[in-house]
Amino acid sequence: LTYVDSKVLTVVAVPVVAVVVSKLVLGGSPLTYVDARDEAMLRRVFFPTGGEVWAVACETSKEHGIPESFESAAVRLGDEMKFAVLDCGAKLPGSGRTTTQRWKLRSSEKPVVFVANGAQTSQLPATRSEYDLVRELRLAAIRRPLEVRNDETFKERCLSKPKCLLVLRGGSELEPAAVKKLDALAGVHAGEIQFAAVDAAEWRLSFEGFEIGDRIKLRRFEAGAHRAVLFKNASNFASALAVKSLGALDAFLASVTDDRLVTLAKEDDPDAPLDLALIKRPKRPPPPRAKPPPEPPKVVPPAQKLSPDEQREREARRRDQMDRETANSAFVAEEADDPPGDDDDDDSVIELDDDVLELDD
């Protein structure tokens, strides 16, 4: 009976093993080995389009071999993202920098794995198990809006794209529901629209407050109110249209057409494109400090009334004190009249002549 059971178990187990082996052997390796000199492939991995997500494990000339957890995750998540292996210590074409230097990877954390999802490139924290790695990979694959911190990033990572949705936060963080919606929309429109966000309390668009801002229906800045603008980059002119609210963003992106976007041209010269930029808002002066409340007036207790005897006694003490002070003053003045070194009490000297003064017996 035992022999029959083991035989049955063996027959059942073979197809299960075959499924795993088919992915590794029959279907080829799920890992793509990228040559650091292949500029076209590097661009595809570092800046994916069309919704692609790349998970990259680093190896160097000194350290070969990929963790088993990364290979297992590649088999498990092969339908969700692509997996690659790259020598992160090799110099990249053009810049001469390495992948570690280009993306500021922390080589001390093992294994070194980073994810490029088309919106940002982020390194994963060090993981010890396949479960932890799969969880971190899925979190990193979420396309969150790119955080814009200056005008250079705005032009390079937003305006240079075919389409970019810029979220203008009203000086506060987005609500969890809005963050969840933006992450979902960024995934739906991956490869089509770049999502970005900026703190509108610190930065403003160069056309805010002008007629062109009103034409694209951009509301004025209000603290706590979030806005959004969809930009389209054409060959010569950019166009844009503001979104009424983040709550209507999904419906807006689903229905907006290019002919509804407003061409951004100079007001005094319609044939010239508008200079688009982020401008730093002046810092608001700190609110004046509240003045401390005035101190309550000091209450002086009324003087105690003395009896006639007490008044006479106090007057007598005053006279005695004044007499003593006067006597001391006279003594000091008399001592001051003596020349220095003269210790005699009397300056007059009486000399007696023995011839004149005779004493009779």
ABEGO torsion letter per residue (X at the ends): XAAAAAAAAAAAAAAAAAAAAAAAAAAEBABBBBBAABAAAAAAAABBBGGBBBBBBBBBAABBEBBAAAAAAAAAAAAABBBBBBBAABBBBGAGBBAAAAAGBBAABOBBBBBBAGABBBBBBBBABAAAAAAAAAAAABBBBBBBABAAAAAAAAAABABBBBBBBAGBBBBAAAAAAAAAAAAAABGABBBBBBBAAABBBAABGBAAAAAAGBBBBBBGBBBBBBBBBBAABBBBBBBABAAAAAAAAAABBAAABBBBBBAABAABBBBBBBBBBBBBBBBBBBBBBBBBBBBBBBBBBBBAAAAAAAAAAAAAAAAAAAAAAAAAAAAAABBBGBABABABBBBBBAAABBBBX
